[in-house]
Amino acid sequence: MPVTQLLIANRGEIACRIIRTCRELDIPTVAVYSDSDRSAMHVRLAILSCPIGPTPARESYMRVDKLIEACRKTGADAIHPGYGFISEDPEAARQIIEAGLTWIGPSPEVLEKMNNKITAREIARSVGCPVLPGIQEILDDEALLDEARKVGYPLMVKPVLGRDGKGMRLVKTAGDLRRALPRVKGDAIFSFWDERVYVEKALIHPRHIEVQIAADAHGNCIHLWEREGSVQRRFQQLCEEAPSPGVSPELRRTLGEMAVKIAKAVGYVGVGTVEFLLDQEGNPWFLEMTCRIQGGHAVTEWITGQDLVKLQIDIAQGRELPLRQEDVPMWGHAIQCRINAEDPDREFAPSSGRIQYLRSPQGHNLRNDSGVYFGWDLSPFYAPLVAKISTWGLSRSEALARMHSALMEFRLGGVRNNIAFFRILLEHKQFISGDLHTGILDHAWWKQKAVGPNLKFAVAAALFDELELEERRAQQPSPRPDCATTPAAWKSHNKFNRL
Amino acid sequence: MKRTLVIADQTVELEISRRRGKTVMTWDGEEIPIDIVRVEKSSYSVIMDGRSVGVNIDRIRNADPDLHGFRSTTYDGAYEFTLQDPRKKLLAEAMARSKRSEGNLIRALMPGKVLKLLVHEGETVEEGQPLLILEAMKMQNEYTAPTTARVAKVHVEEGVNMEINAPMISLQQVEA
């Protein structure tokens, strides 16, 4: 079915990014917004906009009935879910398709299979892809503890219907496992309405490698090389690069072939990612499949020259893939840093508040995907993503140097953020050498010293600001003495003075 | 104009003045001429001894209004410090004191809801023992005791929403 008008069931930078491709394709876009997102960037960029309810995502962006109603009102005939929210919800996809709309994503049947991590493991195993030892059956806690001993610690406990790293916990002993089970179940019910958990052998310091695939409805399926997403906190990626510095050409071919096999086995149509862990010997293990566009897709777009959102829309319209496997290029190297309003020195706790200052980096071979602007209030209700900065270079070191330069230029005020953290990461020997693993952020080696080389500059600006404030105050007429007679007046005067 | 700078455990006496159109900063007695202009609302361009650094400042509200909190950002990261009018009788040491006792106060690292309270006032807890569970960022976060200690005060109740940095549990060191 042709897509003549597209509703984007998302917000922030990914909504803006989808709108940009739609503009290129001359497809009118519909933004939806919750109460606190009326003046959000995606609403400003889209051609049509429709309110869908209160601020919490569950009452707005995740309400399929409201999304369908918004399509009716605005005349949109397709929904792009972006990532997060309803993007991997088979029930949402089903309802949207039943309403006669085009769903930009894989079919509900595929989503159902891949959402269930145990089924996904089975599918991977059936096409000969190595799967980590684990416990497939749903057992009560005592039986699970028994089985866990046989598999051997350390183990990873995960929700069966999990995704995005939510609820996952690493356990090193039986005591850990016993304590973790109720937590993981609690998280699983909260996020996925399902309390089933499963257990899988945990690798020590693995690399996280994901292979981008694209499959059309005509039986063609290609892969677009891999991304490395080993730099993670709370099992969520902070920094991605493509190609991975830890993947040899042979391994690249193997991973690509395995990813395509898995996608074909499940009848995948759309754009998706097959994720692997590499153990310390470099052996790949299937992790899961992500059935949507991913936050790190820009680095793949840099090295292949493809627009993955355009591919998604073309595939949903029943078009054939525009290129064959042997035509997929791999040019140079790309890296992306996710600039979040969070505090790396305080366990990456999210920060919210108004963006008081924003200077985005500019320059050669640099891309900035952002959904905020100067003066925008970052709400604690949504992910604290400010911008995704990516750079491209002929070589990895060139891409890294370009990113380093971009980070020096990027300035964000009003919220705590991880710009300085990324700058330090890019100067980190282990990172530069490409020897990455998912435990690279386990110890806070990047912690900033309170007193750096530019202290005098930092203080001089604040001191000057105080001076200007004092000078402005001195010019203001002093309050009339008769105002200060009552205690209330005295209080307000005092307050005024301290503004 | 005089200010006392407090950063980490360091204190510096500062003075800034304009003389015949030039700005001079005195840093612990040393006079440094600075060339400074406001380029945007909260952004300054500072040239000192030929070196040019852009600084953004955020004012951070402090519990004590006489302590002017700042977060200054330059290309190499953020500096957090306070400037204090030395005429006001609040001593920097008092700040340092309150900072030292911080270690015994468990604060909420993220905004969230107290899901479960696992200890009572007066109870002795061991290192690593879970104290409470805070639901934040759609995750259940367990807060554990940093050392063996006695629970001096519980500031929260189950089901209550916490702001970031809100005090939750005060601990008192027990002598071994």
Interface residues (C-beta under 8 A of the other chain):
Chain A: K166 G167 R179 R183 G186 D187 F190 S191 R234 R346 E347 A349 P350 S351 S352 Q356 Y357 R359 P380 M408 E409 R411 L412 G413 G414 R416 I419 A420 R423 I424 Q448 A450 V451 G452 P453 N454 L455 K456 F457 A458 V459 A460 A461 A462 L463 F464 D465 E466 L467 E468 E470 R498
Chain B: M1 R3 L5 I7 A8 Q10 V12 L14 I16 R18 T23 M25 W27 I32 I34 I36 R38 E40 K41 S42 S43 Y44 V46 M48 R51 V53 G54 V55 N56 I57 D58 R59 P65 H68 F70 R71 S72 T73 T74 Y75 D76 G77 A78 Y79 E80 F81 L83 L109 M110 P111 L115 P130 I133 E135 M137 K138 M139 Q140 E142 I164
